[in-house]
Amino acid sequence: MANLIPDPARTAVLSMDLQAAIVSIYAKGQDEFVPRVASVLAAARARGIRVLHVQVGFRPGLPEISARNALFAAIRSSPQWQQIFQGPSGAIHPDVAPQGDEVVVTKHRISAFAGTDLEMILRAGEIDTLVLVGIATSGVVLATLLHAIDADYRVIVVKDACLDQDAEVHSCLVEKVFPRLASVTNAAGWIAAIGAN
């Protein structure tokens, strides 16, 4: 497991879409999820590994959303869905919120990379390894993983720090799909591997 983090100085944890409303929808009845993610972030900070936060957000009037985008067009047509990304509901959950000068990237698509400055931030920090946590496994985690491996990042997925509304889809991704593309571990294994416990 020690090879999960070849160089902590060149590694970043991406904490993705862990906004209050999203967490309340996806993690309902899973009280251990947010503390587990928080433990991953705390371990990273303790080892000097950068933590970057990714959130979904839109400008007033939602100019980023095309009617041709089936997923996001549903947000444009629903004031109720829009509220999920505004105010306290759209803020990153306080238990996994940014600390100090940790960077927050706002995205308008599924992938953390699409249309954002994430890649520039990673390149400027000479990051070559990404540790992925967040919601949803079949959304931001999958899309970001695919972009990252195509861009030659080494990727680690902390499977029990990712969540999906469909447990079967989550299981298929973390057990069958992701291991072909990336390293997959659990929170306890990753924390032990970086020597932060």
C-alpha positions in Angstrom: 0.0 0.0 0.0 2.9 2.3 0.5 3.2 2.8 -3.3 -0.2 4.6 -3.2 1.6 7.9 -2.6 4.8 8.0 -4.5 5.5 11.6 -3.6 3.3 13.5 -1.2 4.7 16.9 -2.5 3.3 16.0 -6.0 0.0 14.7 -4.8 -3.4 16.4 -4.3 -6.7 15.2 -2.9 -9.7 16.4 -4.9 -12.7 16.7 -2.6 -15.5 17.0 -5.1 -19.2 18.2 -5.0 -19.5 17.8 -1.2 -21.9 20.7 -1.0 -24.4 20.7 1.9 -27.5 20.0 -0.2 -25.8 17.3 -2.3 -24.5 15.6 0.9 -27.9 15.7 2.5 -29.5 14.0 -0.6 -26.8 11.3 -1.2 -25.7 10.6 2.3 -29.1 10.3 4.0 -28.8 7.4 6.4 -25.1 7.1 6.0 -23.9 9.0 9.0 -20.3 7.6 8.7 -19.7 9.1 5.2 -18.9 12.7 6.0 -16.6 11.8 9.0 -14.8 9.3 6.8 -14.2 11.9 4.1 -13.1 14.4 6.8 -10.6 11.8 8.0 -9.1 11.5 4.5 -8.7 15.3 4.2 -7.3 15.6 7.7 -4.7 12.8 7.0 -3.7 14.6 3.8 -3.2 17.9 5.6 -1.2 16.2 8.3 1.2 14.8 5.7 1.5 18.1 3.8 -0.6 16.8 0.8 -2.6 19.5 -0.9 -6.4 19.4 -0.6 -8.4 21.1 -3.4 -12.1 21.5 -3.4 -14.4 21.3 -6.4 -18.0 22.6 -6.3 -20.8 23.0 -8.7 -22.0 26.6 -9.3 -23.6 28.9 -11.8 -23.8 32.6 -12.5 -27.2 34.4 -12.2 -29.3 33.4 -15.2 -27.3 30.2 -15.6 -25.5 31.2 -18.8 -23.3 28.1 -18.5 -26.2 25.7 -19.1 -27.1 24.7 -22.6 -30.6 23.3 -23.4 -28.8 20.5 -25.2 -27.2 19.2 -22.0 -29.8 16.8 -20.7 -28.5 16.7 -17.1 -27.9 20.4 -16.5 -30.9 21.6 -18.6 -33.0 20.0 -15.9 -31.4 22.4 -13.4 -32.1 25.4 -15.6 -35.8 24.5 -15.8 -36.3 23.9 -12.1 -36.0 26.7 -9.5 -36.0 24.0 -6.8 -32.9 22.3 -8.3 -31.2 25.7 -8.7 -31.5 26.3 -4.9 -29.3 23.3 -4.3 -26.4 25.3 -5.7 -27.1 28.6 -4.0 -26.5 30.1 -0.5 -25.9 27.7 2.4 -27.2 24.7 0.4 -24.6 25.3 -2.2 -21.8 25.8 0.3 -19.3 23.0 0.9 -20.4 20.9 3.9 -18.9 22.5 7.0 -17.3 19.2 8.1 -15.2 18.9 4.9 -14.9 22.7 4.1 -11.8 24.3 2.9 -9.2 25.3 5.5 -6.7 28.1 5.3 -5.8 28.9 1.7 -7.1 25.7 0.1 -8.2 26.3 -3.4 -11.9 26.0 -4.4 -12.6 25.3 -8.1 -16.1 26.0 -9.3 -17.3 23.8 -12.2 -20.3 24.0 -14.5 -20.2 20.5 -15.9 -19.8 16.9 -14.5 -16.0 16.7 -14.7 -13.8 18.8 -12.3 -11.7 19.6 -15.4 -14.3 20.7 -18.0 -14.2 24.5 -18.3 -12.2 25.1 -15.1 -8.7 26.2 -14.2 -8.1 23.0 -12.3 -5.4 21.7 -14.7 -3.5 25.0 -14.6 -3.5 24.9 -10.8 -2.3 21.3 -10.8 0.4 22.0 -13.3 1.6 25.1 -11.4 1.8 23.0 -8.3 3.7 20.2 -10.2 1.0 17.7 -9.1 1.1 14.3 -10.9 -1.0 12.2 -8.6 -4.7 12.8 -7.7 -6.7 11.2 -4.9 -10.4 11.4 -5.6 -13.2 11.6 -3.1 -16.7 12.9 -3.5 -20.3 12.6 -4.8 -21.3 11.0 -7.1 -19.3 8.0 -8.0 -21.0 7.8 -11.4 -20.8 11.6 -11.9 -17.9 13.8 -10.9 -15.7 10.9 -9.8 -16.0 8.9 -13.0 -15.8 12.0 -15.3 -12.8 13.4 -13.5 -11.0 10.1 -13.4 -11.4 9.6 -17.1 -10.0 13.1 -17.9 -7.2 12.7 -15.4 -5.9 9.4 -16.8 -6.1 10.7 -20.3 -4.0 13.6 -19.1 -1.5 11.1 -17.6 -2.1 11.8 -14.0 -1.7 8.9 -11.6 -5.1 8.5 -9.9 -6.2 6.9 -6.6 -9.9 6.5 -5.8 -10.8 6.2 -2.1 -13.9 4.1 -2.7 -15.6 4.5 0.7 -15.1 8.3 0.5 -17.2 8.3 -2.7 -21.0 7.9 -2.8 -23.7 7.3 -5.4 -27.5 7.1 -5.1 -27.3 3.7 -6.8 -25.3 1.4 -4.6 -25.0 -1.2 -7.4 -23.6 1.4 -9.8 -21.1 2.5 -7.2 -20.0 -1.0 -6.5 -19.6 -1.8 -10.2 -17.5 1.2 -10.7 -15.2 0.9 -7.7 -14.9 -2.9 -7.9 -14.8 -3.5 -11.7 -14.2 -0.3 -13.8 -11.9 1.9 -11.7 -9.3 -0.8 -10.8 -8.5 -1.1 -14.5 -7.7 2.6 -14.7 -6.5 3.7 -11.3 -5.5 2.5 -7.8 -8.5 1.9 -5.6 -8.4 1.7 -1.8 -10.5 2.5 1.2 -10.1 5.4 3.6 -8.4 3.4 6.3 -6.0 1.8 3.8 -5.0 5.2 2.3 -4.5 6.8 5.7 -2.3 3.9 6.7 -0.4 4.0 3.4 0.6 7.7 3.9 1.5 7.2 7.5 -0.9 9.7 8.9 -2.6 7.7 11.6 
